[in-house]
Amino acid sequence: MSARLCSVEEITHQAYEIFQQLAPDNLSAKDIEQFNLHHQDYGFIEDSEPDDSWQDRLALESESEHFVQVLVGIEYEDGDEVLANILISRDLDAPFCHVLWKQSETE
């Protein structure tokens, strides 16, 4: 039986909604302020196939094409600042999401 997969566009949108809901509890006030100030012009949401580091962090038993990696951040002239690295399932029957948040400078 094949999995019912939603589109990459739909799941990327869902990942961004999760980012918006959870960011206040997981990012510093400074990071949130910077994102709010700059996301219109310099913010990015990039989707890609999950990189190999997820296999090291999580014991994924499903096929990699059932997942999307979504990066949310700000693009600066001197480089990108990734605020969240999200692994999210496209499988409608097996929802899953794991977020790696940017660590604050004090940690």
PDB file as gemmi writes it, atoms N, CA and C in Angstrom:
CRYST1    1.000    1.000    1.000  90.00  90.00  90.00 P 1                      
ATOM      1  N   MET A   1       0.841  -1.174   0.000  1.00  0.00           N  
ATOM      2  CA  MET A   1       0.000   0.000   0.000  1.00  0.00           C  
ATOM      3  C   MET A   1       0.894   1.248   0.000  1.00  0.00           C  
ATOM      4  N   SER A   2       0.652   2.141  -0.921  1.00  0.00           N  
ATOM      5  CA  SER A   2       1.487   3.334  -0.994  1.00  0.00           C  
ATOM      6  C   SER A   2       0.962   4.423  -0.056  1.00  0.00           C  
ATOM      7  N   ALA A   3       1.880   5.237   0.389  1.00  0.00           N  
ATOM      8  CA  ALA A   3       1.542   6.308   1.322  1.00  0.00           C  
ATOM      9  C   ALA A   3       0.809   7.429   0.595  1.00  0.00           C  
ATOM     10  N   ARG A   4      -0.055   8.097   1.330  1.00  0.00           N  
ATOM     11  CA  ARG A   4      -0.732   9.296   0.806  1.00  0.00           C  
ATOM     12  C   ARG A   4       0.143  10.489   1.181  1.00  0.00           C  
ATOM     13  N   LEU A   5       0.812  11.062   0.182  1.00  0.00           N  
ATOM     14  CA  LEU A   5       1.750  12.148   0.426  1.00  0.00           C  
ATOM     15  C   LEU A   5       1.160  13.488  -0.018  1.00  0.00           C  
ATOM     16  N   CYS A   6       1.318  14.489   0.827  1.00  0.00           N  
ATOM     17  CA  CYS A   6       0.924  15.830   0.404  1.00  0.00           C  
ATOM     18  C   CYS A   6       2.086  16.438  -0.378  1.00  0.00           C  
ATOM     19  N   SER A   7       1.831  17.519  -1.073  1.00  0.00           N  
ATOM     20  CA  SER A   7       2.867  18.128  -1.910  1.00  0.00           C  
ATOM     21  C   SER A   7       3.955  18.777  -1.049  1.00  0.00           C  
ATOM     22  N   VAL A   8       5.110  18.948  -1.650  1.00  0.00           N  
ATOM     23  CA  VAL A   8       6.220  19.609  -0.961  1.00  0.00           C  
ATOM     24  C   VAL A   8       5.816  21.042  -0.620  1.00  0.00           C  
ATOM     25  N   GLU A   9       5.107  21.706  -1.513  1.00  0.00           N  
ATOM     26  CA  GLU A   9       4.656  23.084  -1.262  1.00  0.00           C  
ATOM     27  C   GLU A   9       3.737  23.143  -0.040  1.00  0.00           C  
ATOM     28  N   GLU A  10       2.785  22.218   0.039  1.00  0.00           N  
ATOM     29  CA  GLU A  10       1.863  22.198   1.189  1.00  0.00           C  
ATOM     30  C   GLU A  10       2.603  21.933   2.499  1.00  0.00           C  
ATOM     31  N   ILE A  11       3.516  20.994   2.493  1.00  0.00           N  
ATOM     32  CA  ILE A  11       4.205  20.643   3.737  1.00  0.00           C  
ATOM     33  C   ILE A  11       5.196  21.729   4.131  1.00  0.00           C  
ATOM     34  N   THR A  12       5.774  22.426   3.162  1.00  0.00           N  
ATOM     35  CA  THR A  12       6.651  23.554   3.474  1.00  0.00           C  
ATOM     36  C   THR A  12       5.850  24.664   4.142  1.00  0.00           C  
ATOM     37  N   HIS A  13       4.658  24.929   3.646  1.00  0.00           N  
ATOM     38  CA  HIS A  13       3.773  25.925   4.257  1.00  0.00           C  
ATOM     39  C   HIS A  13       3.414  25.513   5.688  1.00  0.00           C  
ATOM     40  N   GLN A  14       3.116  24.241   5.879  1.00  0.00           N  
ATOM     41  CA  GLN A  14       2.794  23.739   7.215  1.00  0.00           C  
ATOM     42  C   GLN A  14       3.996  23.877   8.158  1.00  0.00           C  
ATOM     43  N   ALA A  15       5.189  23.594   7.667  1.00  0.00           N  
ATOM     44  CA  ALA A  15       6.395  23.737   8.489  1.00  0.00           C  
ATOM     45  C   ALA A  15       6.586  25.190   8.914  1.00  0.00           C  
ATOM     46  N   TYR A  16       6.313  26.128   8.007  1.00  0.00           N  
ATOM     47  CA  TYR A  16       6.448  27.546   8.349  1.00  0.00           C  
ATOM     48  C   TYR A  16       5.422  27.952   9.413  1.00  0.00           C  
ATOM     49  N   GLU A  17       4.212  27.421   9.318  1.00  0.00           N  
ATOM     50  CA  GLU A  17       3.196  27.696  10.345  1.00  0.00           C  
ATOM     51  C   GLU A  17       3.644  27.160  11.709  1.00  0.00           C  
ATOM     52  N   ILE A  18       4.250  25.985  11.722  1.00  0.00           N  
ATOM     53  CA  ILE A  18       4.774  25.417  12.969  1.00  0.00           C  
ATOM     54  C   ILE A  18       5.888  26.314  13.506  1.00  0.00           C  
ATOM     55  N   PHE A  19       6.767  26.778  12.620  1.00  0.00           N  
ATOM     56  CA  PHE A  19       7.830  27.702  13.024  1.00  0.00           C  
ATOM     57  C   PHE A  19       7.232  28.928  13.706  1.00  0.00           C  
ATOM     58  N   GLN A  20       6.237  29.537  13.089  1.00  0.00           N  
ATOM     59  CA  GLN A  20       5.628  30.744  13.647  1.00  0.00           C  
ATOM     60  C   GLN A  20       4.997  30.484  15.018  1.00  0.00           C  
ATOM     61  N   GLN A  21       4.364  29.339  15.187  1.00  0.00           N  
ATOM     62  CA  GLN A  21       3.717  29.016  16.458  1.00  0.00           C  
ATOM     63  C   GLN A  21       4.731  28.758  17.567  1.00  0.00           C  
ATOM     64  N   LEU A  22       5.824  28.087  17.254  1.00  0.00           N  
ATOM     65  CA  LEU A  22       6.765  27.654  18.286  1.00  0.00           C  
ATOM     66  C   LEU A  22       7.956  28.585  18.502  1.00  0.00           C  
ATOM     67  N   ALA A  23       8.198  29.497  17.575  1.00  0.00           N  
ATOM     68  CA  ALA A  23       9.365  30.380  17.681  1.00  0.00           C  
ATOM     69  C   ALA A  23       9.414  31.170  18.991  1.00  0.00           C  
ATOM     70  N   PRO A  24       8.320  31.739  19.475  1.00  0.00           N  
ATOM     71  CA  PRO A  24       8.411  32.516  20.720  1.00  0.00           C  
ATOM     72  C   PRO A  24       8.918  31.703  21.917  1.00  0.00           C  
ATOM     73  N   ASP A  25       8.699  30.411  21.918  1.00  0.00           N  
ATOM     74  CA  ASP A  25       9.145  29.556  23.018  1.00  0.00           C  
ATOM     75  C   ASP A  25      10.547  28.987  22.812  1.00  0.00           C  
ATOM     76  N   ASN A  26      11.111  29.168  21.614  1.00  0.00           N  
ATOM     77  CA  ASN A  26      12.372  28.501  21.306  1.00  0.00           C  
ATOM     78  C   ASN A  26      13.486  29.398  20.784  1.00  0.00           C  
ATOM     79  N   LEU A  27      13.177  30.640  20.487  1.00  0.00           N  
ATOM     80  CA  LEU A  27      14.179  31.580  20.013  1.00  0.00           C  
ATOM     81  C   LEU A  27      14.275  32.754  20.974  1.00  0.00           C  
ATOM     82  N   SER A  28      15.397  33.435  20.938  1.00  0.00           N  
ATOM     83  CA  SER A  28      15.566  34.612  21.794  1.00  0.00           C  
ATOM     84  C   SER A  28      14.684  35.752  21.277  1.00  0.00           C  
ATOM     85  N   ALA A  29      14.396  36.690  22.147  1.00  0.00           N  
ATOM     86  CA  ALA A  29      13.614  37.867  21.763  1.00  0.00           C  
ATOM     87  C   ALA A  29      14.324  38.623  20.641  1.00  0.00           C  
ATOM     88  N   LYS A  30      15.661  38.668  20.692  1.00  0.00           N  
ATOM     89  CA  LYS A  30      16.446  39.350  19.657  1.00  0.00           C  
ATOM     90  C   LYS A  30      16.269  38.665  18.297  1.00  0.00           C  
ATOM     91  N   ASP A  31      16.334  37.332  18.280  1.00  0.00           N  
ATOM     92  CA  ASP A  31      16.160  36.601  17.020  1.00  0.00           C  
ATOM     93  C   ASP A  31      14.768  36.834  16.433  1.00  0.00           C  
ATOM     94  N   ILE A  32      13.766  36.808  17.277  1.00  0.00           N  
ATOM     95  CA  ILE A  32      12.390  37.026  16.810  1.00  0.00           C  
ATOM     96  C   ILE A  32      12.241  38.441  16.272  1.00  0.00           C  
ATOM     97  N   GLU A  33      12.809  39.419  16.985  1.00  0.00           N  
ATOM     98  CA  GLU A  33      12.740  40.807  16.534  1.00  0.00           C  
ATOM     99  C   GLU A  33      13.416  40.959  15.175  1.00  0.00           C  
ATOM    100  N   GLN A  34      14.614  40.379  15.006  1.00  0.00           N  
ATOM    101  CA  GLN A  34      15.336  40.458  13.733  1.00  0.00           C  
ATOM    102  C   GLN A  34      14.547  39.799  12.603  1.00  0.00           C  
ATOM    103  N   PHE A  35      13.962  38.647  12.883  1.00  0.00           N  
ATOM    104  CA  PHE A  35      13.180  37.963  11.857  1.00  0.00           C  
ATOM    105  C   PHE A  35      11.969  38.807  11.467  1.00  0.00           C  
ATOM    106  N   ASN A  36      11.269  39.350  12.462  1.00  0.00           N  
ATOM    107  CA  ASN A  36      10.093  40.169  12.171  1.00  0.00           C  
ATOM    108  C   ASN A  36      10.455  41.418  11.369  1.00  0.00           C  
ATOM    109  N   LEU A  37      11.606  42.010  11.662  1.00  0.00           N  
ATOM    110  CA  LEU A  37      12.040  43.203  10.938  1.00  0.00           C  
ATOM    111  C   LEU A  37      12.468  42.901   9.497  1.00  0.00           C  
ATOM    112  N   HIS A  38      13.083  41.750   9.277  1.00  0.00           N  
ATOM    113  CA  HIS A  38      13.726  41.485   7.994  1.00  0.00           C  
ATOM    114  C   HIS A  38      13.101  40.373   7.154  1.00  0.00           C  
ATOM    115  N   HIS A  39      12.092  39.673   7.661  1.00  0.00           N  
ATOM    116  CA  HIS A  39      11.612  38.510   6.901  1.00  0.00           C  
ATOM    117  C   HIS A  39      10.979  38.881   5.563  1.00  0.00           C  
ATOM    118  N   GLN A  40      10.390  40.075   5.448  1.00  0.00           N  
ATOM    119  CA  GLN A  40       9.785  40.461   4.164  1.00  0.00           C  
ATOM    120  C   GLN A  40      10.836  40.567   3.057  1.00  0.00           C  
ATOM    121  N   ASP A  41      11.984  41.171   3.384  1.00  0.00           N  
ATOM    122  CA  ASP A  41      13.007  41.416   2.370  1.00  0.00           C  
ATOM    123  C   ASP A  41      14.093  40.351   2.313  1.00  0.00           C  
ATOM    124  N   TYR A  42      14.443  39.776   3.479  1.00  0.00           N  
ATOM    125  CA  TYR A  42      15.596  38.885   3.535  1.00  0.00           C  
ATOM    126  C   TYR A  42      15.298  37.500   4.106  1.00  0.00           C  
ATOM    127  N   GLY A  43      14.077  37.279   4.511  1.00  0.00           N  
ATOM    128  CA  GLY A  43      13.737  35.976   5.070  1.00  0.00           C  
ATOM    129  C   GLY A  43      13.694  34.906   3.997  1.00  0.00           C  
ATOM    130  N   PHE A  44      13.958  33.677   4.413  1.00  0.00           N  
ATOM    131  CA  PHE A  44      13.864  32.564   3.464  1.00  0.00           C  
ATOM    132  C   PHE A  44      13.245  31.346   4.122  1.00  0.00           C  
ATOM    133  N   ILE A  45      12.598  30.573   3.279  1.00  0.00           N  
ATOM    134  CA  ILE A  45      12.059  29.265   3.647  1.00  0.00           C  
ATOM    135  C   ILE A  45      12.479  28.350   2.502  1.00  0.00           C  
ATOM    136  N   GLU A  46      13.408  27.452   2.782  1.00  0.00           N  
ATOM    137  CA  GLU A  46      13.937  26.563   1.748  1.00  0.00           C  
ATOM    138  C   GLU A  46      13.576  25.125   2.062  1.00  0.00           C  
ATOM    139  N   ASP A  47      13.076  24.430   1.070  1.00  0.00           N  
ATOM    140  CA  ASP A  47      12.804  23.008   1.260  1.00  0.00           C  
ATOM    141  C   ASP A  47      13.806  22.200   0.451  1.00  0.00           C  
ATOM    142  N   SER A  48      14.119  21.019   0.961  1.00  0.00           N  
ATOM    143  CA  SER A  48      15.047  20.121   0.283  1.00  0.00           C  
ATOM    144  C   SER A  48      14.828  18.702   0.807  1.00  0.00           C  
ATOM    145  N   GLU A  49      15.523  17.777   0.173  1.00  0.00           N  
ATOM    146  CA  GLU A  49      15.534  16.421   0.701  1.00  0.00           C  
ATOM    147  C   GLU A  49      16.271  16.452   2.037  1.00  0.00           C  
ATOM    148  N   PRO A  50      15.882  15.619   2.990  1.00  0.00           N  
ATOM    149  CA  PRO A  50      16.590  15.598   4.274  1.00  0.00           C  
ATOM    150  C   PRO A  50      18.056  15.231   4.086  1.00  0.00           C  
ATOM    151  N   ASP A  51      18.944  15.950   4.779  1.00  0.00           N  
ATOM    152  CA  ASP A  51      20.357  15.598   4.695  1.00  0.00           C  
ATOM    153  C   ASP A  51      20.647  14.427   5.637  1.00  0.00           C  
ATOM    154  N   ASP A  52      21.843  13.878   5.529  1.00  0.00           N  
ATOM    155  CA  ASP A  52      22.206  12.674   6.278  1.00  0.00           C  
ATOM    156  C   ASP A  52      22.244  12.879   7.787  1.00  0.00           C  
ATOM    157  N   SER A  53      22.381  14.117   8.233  1.00  0.00           N  
ATOM    158  CA  SER A  53      22.476  14.363   9.677  1.00  0.00           C  
ATOM    159  C   SER A  53      21.200  13.952  10.417  1.00  0.00           C  
ATOM    160  N   TRP A  54      20.065  13.941   9.730  1.00  0.00           N  
ATOM    161  CA  TRP A  54      18.813  13.535  10.396  1.00  0.00           C  
ATOM    162  C   TRP A  54      18.860  12.060  10.788  1.00  0.00           C  
ATOM    163  N   GLN A  55      19.479  11.235   9.976  1.00  0.00           N  
ATOM    164  CA  GLN A  55      19.575   9.808  10.294  1.00  0.00           C  
ATOM    165  C   GLN A  55      20.388   9.606  11.563  1.00  0.00           C  
ATOM    166  N   ASP A  56      21.391  10.443  11.781  1.00  0.00           N  
ATOM    167  CA  ASP A  56      22.200  10.367  13.001  1.00  0.00           C  
ATOM    168  C   ASP A  56      21.410  10.817  14.231  1.00  0.00           C  
ATOM    169  N   ARG A  57      20.525  11.788  14.059  1.00  0.00           N  
ATOM    170  CA  ARG A  57      19.757  12.338  15.181  1.00  0.00           C  
ATOM    171  C   ARG A  57      18.518  11.514  15.525  1.00  0.00           C  
ATOM    172  N   LEU A  58      17.854  11.011  14.505  1.00  0.00           N  
ATOM    173  CA  LEU A  58      16.573  10.315  14.681  1.00  0.00           C  
ATOM    174  C   LEU A  58      16.625   8.957  13.998  1.00  0.00           C  
ATOM    175  N   ALA A  59      15.967   8.017  14.565  1.00  0.00           N  
ATOM    176  CA  ALA A  59      15.885   6.695  13.936  1.00  0.00           C  
ATOM    177  C   ALA A  59      14.669   6.692  13.008  1.00  0.00           C  
ATOM    178  N   LEU A  60      14.887   7.131  11.789  1.00  0.00           N  
ATOM    179  CA  LEU A  60      13.797   7.195  10.824  1.00  0.00           C  
ATOM    180  C   LEU A  60      13.589   5.826  10.196  1.00  0.00           C  
ATOM    181  N   GLU A  61      12.389   5.333  10.336  1.00  0.00           N  
ATOM    182  CA  GLU A  61      12.087   4.022   9.773  1.00  0.00           C  
ATOM    183  C   GLU A  61      11.353   4.127   8.446  1.00  0.00           C  
ATOM    184  N   SER A  62      10.959   5.310   8.069  1.00  0.00           N  
ATOM    185  CA  SER A  62      10.211   5.509   6.842  1.00  0.00           C  
ATOM    186  C   SER A  62      11.157   5.903   5.712  1.00  0.00           C  
ATOM    187  N   GLU A  63      10.643   5.923   4.522  1.00  0.00           N  
ATOM    188  CA  GLU A  63      11.435   6.266   3.359  1.00  0.00           C  
ATOM    189  C   GLU A  63      11.744   7.761   3.357  1.00  0.00           C  
ATOM    190  N   SER A  64      12.949   8.125   2.935  1.00  0.00           N  
ATOM    191  CA  SER A  64      13.369   9.528   2.987  1.00  0.00           C  
ATOM    192  C   SER A  64      12.504  10.431   2.107  1.00  0.00           C  
ATOM    193  N   GLU A  65      11.941   9.893   1.023  1.00  0.00           N  
ATOM    194  CA  GLU A  65      11.092  10.728   0.166  1.00  0.00           C  
ATOM    195  C   GLU A  65       9.767  11.094   0.836  1.00  0.00           C  
ATOM    196  N   HIS A  66       9.487  10.482   1.977  1.00  0.00           N  
ATOM    197  CA  HIS A  66       8.284  10.828   2.742  1.00  0.00           C  
ATOM    198  C   HIS A  66       8.518  12.038   3.633  1.00  0.00           C  
ATOM    199  N   PHE A  67       9.749  12.562   3.643  1.00  0.00           N  
ATOM    200  CA  PHE A  67      10.105  13.686   4.510  1.00  0.00           C  
ATOM    201  C   PHE A  67      10.654  14.840   3.693  1.00  0.00           C  
ATOM    202  N   VAL A  68      10.509  16.028   4.256  1.00  0.00           N  
ATOM    203  CA  VAL A  68      11.083  17.237   3.673  1.00  0.00           C  
ATOM    204  C   VAL A  68      11.837  17.954   4.787  1.00  0.00           C  
ATOM    205  N   GLN A  69      12.993  18.482   4.439  1.00  0.00           N  
ATOM    206  CA  GLN A  69      13.746  19.333   5.354  1.00  0.00           C  
ATOM    207  C   GLN A  69      13.436  20.776   4.965  1.00  0.00           C  
ATOM    208  N   VAL A  70      13.059  21.584   5.954  1.00  0.00           N  
ATOM    209  CA  VAL A  70      12.715  22.980   5.694  1.00  0.00           C  
ATOM    210  C   VAL A  70      13.594  23.863   6.580  1.00  0.00           C  
ATOM    211  N   LEU A  71      14.317  24.788   5.955  1.00  0.00           N  
ATOM    212  CA  LEU A  71      15.136  25.745   6.684  1.00  0.00           C  
ATOM    213  C   LEU A  71      14.413  27.086   6.683  1.00  0.00           C  
ATOM    214  N   VAL A  72      14.352  27.724   7.858  1.00  0.00           N  
ATOM    215  CA  VAL A  72      13.745  29.051   7.991  1.00  0.00           C  
ATOM    216  C   VAL A  72      14.810  29.969   8.559  1.00  0.00           C  
ATOM    217  N   GLY A  73      15.016  31.110   7.915  1.00  0.00           N  
ATOM    218  CA  GLY A  73      16.043  32.011   8.410  1.00  0.00           C  
ATOM    219  C   GLY A  73      16.052  33.340   7.707  1.00  0.00           C  
ATOM    220  N   ILE A  74      17.176  34.039   7.867  1.00  0.00           N  
ATOM    221  CA  ILE A  74      17.373  35.356   7.281  1.00  0.00           C  
ATOM    222  C   ILE A  74      18.672  35.330   6.483  1.00  0.00           C  
ATOM    223  N   GLU A  75      18.620  35.909   5.292  1.00  0.00           N  
ATOM    224  CA  GLU A  75      19.797  35.980   4.427  1.00  0.00           C  
ATOM    225  C   GLU A  75      20.454  37.347   4.594  1.00  0.00           C  
ATOM    226  N   TYR A  76      21.658  37.337   5.119  1.00  0.00           N  
ATOM    227  CA  TYR A  76      22.437  38.566   5.278  1.00  0.00           C  
ATOM    228  C   TYR A  76      23.543  38.595   4.243  1.00  0.00           C  
ATOM    229  N   GLU A  77      24.148  39.766   4.045  1.00  0.00           N  
ATOM    230  CA  GLU A  77      25.233  39.883   3.070  1.00  0.00           C  
ATOM    231  C   GLU A  77      26.401  38.972   3.404  1.00  0.00           C  
ATOM    232  N   ASP A  78      26.659  38.775   4.703  1.00  0.00           N  
ATOM    233  CA  ASP A  78      27.806  37.959   5.112  1.00  0.00           C  
ATOM    234  C   ASP A  78      27.435  36.504   5.393  1.00  0.00           C  
ATOM    235  N   GLY A  79      26.236  36.094   5.009  1.00  0.00           N  
ATOM    236  CA  GLY A  79      25.839  34.698   5.162  1.00  0.00           C  
ATOM    237  C   GLY A  79      24.436  34.543   5.712  1.00  0.00           C  
ATOM    238  N   ASP A  80      23.932  33.342   5.622  1.00  0.00           N  
ATOM    239  CA  ASP A  80      22.588  33.039   6.101  1.00  0.00           C  
ATOM    240  C   ASP A  80      22.600  32.728   7.587  1.00  0.00           C  
ATOM    241  N   GLU A  81      21.522  33.100   8.256  1.00  0.00           N  
ATOM    242  CA  GLU A  81      21.322  32.725   9.648  1.00  0.00           C  
ATOM    243  C   GLU A  81      20.090  31.829   9.695  1.00  0.00           C  
ATOM    244  N   VAL A  82      20.302  30.552   9.952  1.00  0.00           N  
ATOM    245  CA  VAL A  82      19.206  29.591  10.023  1.00  0.00           C  
ATOM    246  C   VAL A  82      18.642  29.623  11.441  1.00  0.00           C  
ATOM    247  N   LEU A  83      17.361  29.932  11.541  1.00  0.00           N  
ATOM    248  CA  LEU A  83      16.700  29.986  12.843  1.00  0.00           C  
ATOM    249  C   LEU A  83      16.084  28.642  13.207  1.00  0.00           C  
ATOM    250  N   ALA A  84      15.647  27.896  12.207  1.00  0.00           N  
ATOM    251  CA  ALA A  84      15.049  26.589  12.462  1.00  0.00           C  
ATOM    252  C   ALA A  84      15.330  25.655  11.292  1.00  0.00           C  
ATOM    253  N   ASN A  85      15.673  24.428  11.632  1.00  0.00           N  
ATOM    254  CA  ASN A  85      15.861  23.351  10.662  1.00  0.00           C  
ATOM    255  C   ASN A  85      14.783  22.329  11.003  1.00  0.00           C  
ATOM    256  N   ILE A  86      13.834  22.167  10.100  1.00  0.00           N  
ATOM    257  CA  ILE A  86      12.638  21.376  10.389  1.00  0.00           C  
ATOM    258  C   ILE A  86      12.612  20.136   9.504  1.00  0.00           C  
ATOM    259  N   LEU A  87      12.383  18.991  10.128  1.00  0.00           N  
ATOM    260  CA  LEU A  87      12.138  17.751   9.394  1.00  0.00           C  
ATOM    261  C   LEU A  87      10.664  17.443   9.568  1.00  0.00           C  
ATOM    262  N   ILE A  88       9.946  17.334   8.461  1.00  0.00           N  
ATOM    263  CA  ILE A  88       8.504  17.137   8.528  1.00  0.00           C  
ATOM    264  C   ILE A  88       8.078  16.061   7.537  1.00  0.00           C  
ATOM    265  N   SER A  89       7.104  15.268   7.945  1.00  0.00           N  
ATOM    266  CA  SER A  89       6.615  14.162   7.125  1.00  0.00           C  
ATOM    267  C   SER A  89       5.571  14.653   6.126  1.00  0.00           C  
ATOM    268  N   ARG A  90       5.661  14.140   4.916  1.00  0.00           N  
ATOM    269  CA  ARG A  90       4.656  14.401   3.877  1.00  0.00           C  
ATOM    270  C   ARG A  90       3.526  13.388   3.937  1.00  0.00           C  
ATOM    271  N   ASP A  91       3.721  12.315   4.696  1.00  0.00           N  
ATOM    272  CA  ASP A  91       2.758  11.218   4.779  1.00  0.00           C  
ATOM    273  C   ASP A  91       1.556  11.644   5.622  1.00  0.00           C  
ATOM    274  N   LEU A  92       0.401  11.726   4.994  1.00  0.00           N  
ATOM    275  CA  LEU A  92      -0.808  12.173   5.681  1.00  0.00           C  
ATOM    276  C   LEU A  92      -1.253  11.207   6.778  1.00  0.00           C  
ATOM    277  N   ASP A  93      -0.836   9.951   6.682  1.00  0.00           N  
ATOM    278  CA  ASP A  93      -1.231   8.944   7.664  1.00  0.00           C  
ATOM    279  C   ASP A  93      -0.194   8.745   8.773  1.00  0.00           C  
ATOM    280  N   ALA A  94       0.937   9.415   8.661  1.00  0.00           N  
ATOM    281  CA  ALA A  94       1.998   9.292   9.667  1.00  0.00           C  
ATOM    282  C   ALA A  94       2.613  10.665   9.922  1.00  0.00           C  
ATOM    283  N   PRO A  95       1.863  11.559  10.573  1.00  0.00           N  
ATOM    284  CA  PRO A  95       2.395  12.899  10.816  1.00  0.00           C  
ATOM    285  C   PRO A  95       3.608  12.861  11.737  1.00  0.00           C  
ATOM    286  N   PHE A  96       4.579  13.715  11.417  1.00  0.00           N  
ATOM    287  CA  PHE A  96       5.799  13.788  12.215  1.00  0.00           C  
ATOM    288  C   PHE A  96       6.451  15.132  11.927  1.00  0.00           C  
ATOM    289  N   CYS A  97       6.998  15.751  12.967  1.00  0.00           N  
ATOM    290  CA  CYS A  97       7.741  16.986  12.804  1.00  0.00           C  
ATOM    291  C   CYS A  97       8.767  17.078  13.921  1.00  0.00           C  
ATOM    292  N   HIS A  98       9.996  17.430  13.553  1.00  0.00           N  
ATOM    293  CA  HIS A  98      11.054  17.650  14.545  1.00  0.00           C  
ATOM    294  C   HIS A  98      11.784  18.930  14.137  1.00  0.00           C  
ATOM    295  N   VAL A  99      11.986  19.832  15.107  1.00  0.00           N  
ATOM    296  CA  VAL A  99      12.610  21.116  14.827  1.00  0.00           C  
ATOM    297  C   VAL A  99      13.918  21.242  15.604  1.00  0.00           C  
ATOM    298  N   LEU A 100      14.976  21.619  14.910  1.00  0.00           N  
ATOM    299  CA  LEU A 100      16.238  21.987  15.539  1.00  0.00           C  
ATOM    300  C   LEU A 100      16.305  23.511  15.491  1.00  0.00           C  
ATOM    301  N   TRP A 101      16.308  24.107  16.666  1.00  0.00           N  
ATOM    302  CA  TRP A 101      16.287  25.571  16.773  1.00  0.00           C  
ATOM    303  C   TRP A 101      17.691  26.121  16.870  1.00  0.00           C  
ATOM    304  N   LYS A 102      17.863  27.352  16.411  1.00  0.00           N  
ATOM    305  CA  LYS A 102      19.125  28.065  16.576  1.00  0.00           C  
ATOM    306  C   LYS A 102      19.378  28.188  18.076  1.00  0.00           C  
ATOM    307  N   GLN A 103      20.597  27.909  18.467  1.00  0.00           N  
ATOM    308  CA  GLN A 103      20.970  28.035  19.869  1.00  0.00           C  
ATOM    309  C   GLN A 103      21.337  29.478  20.174  1.00  0.00           C  
ATOM    310  N   SER A 104      20.910  29.974  21.318  1.00  0.00           N  
ATOM    311  CA  SER A 104      21.255  31.351  21.684  1.00  0.00           C  
ATOM    312  C   SER A 104      22.731  31.416  22.039  1.00  0.00           C  
ATOM    313  N   GLU A 105      23.298  32.600  21.948  1.00  0.00           N  
ATOM    314  CA  GLU A 105      24.727  32.804  22.197  1.00  0.00           C  
ATOM    315  C   GLU A 105      25.102  32.507  23.636  1.00  0.00           C  
ATOM    316  N   THR A 106      24.140  32.517  24.570  1.00  0.00           N  
ATOM    317  CA  THR A 106      24.441  32.292  25.978  1.00  0.00           C  
ATOM    318  C   THR A 106      24.473  30.816  26.353  1.00  0.00           C  
ATOM    319  N   GLU A 107      24.037  29.955  25.445  1.00  0.00           N  
ATOM    320  CA  GLU A 107      23.995  28.514  25.756  1.00  0.00           C  
ATOM    321  C   GLU A 107      25.312  27.849  25.448  1.00  0.00           C  
TER     322      GLU A 107                                                      
END                                                                             
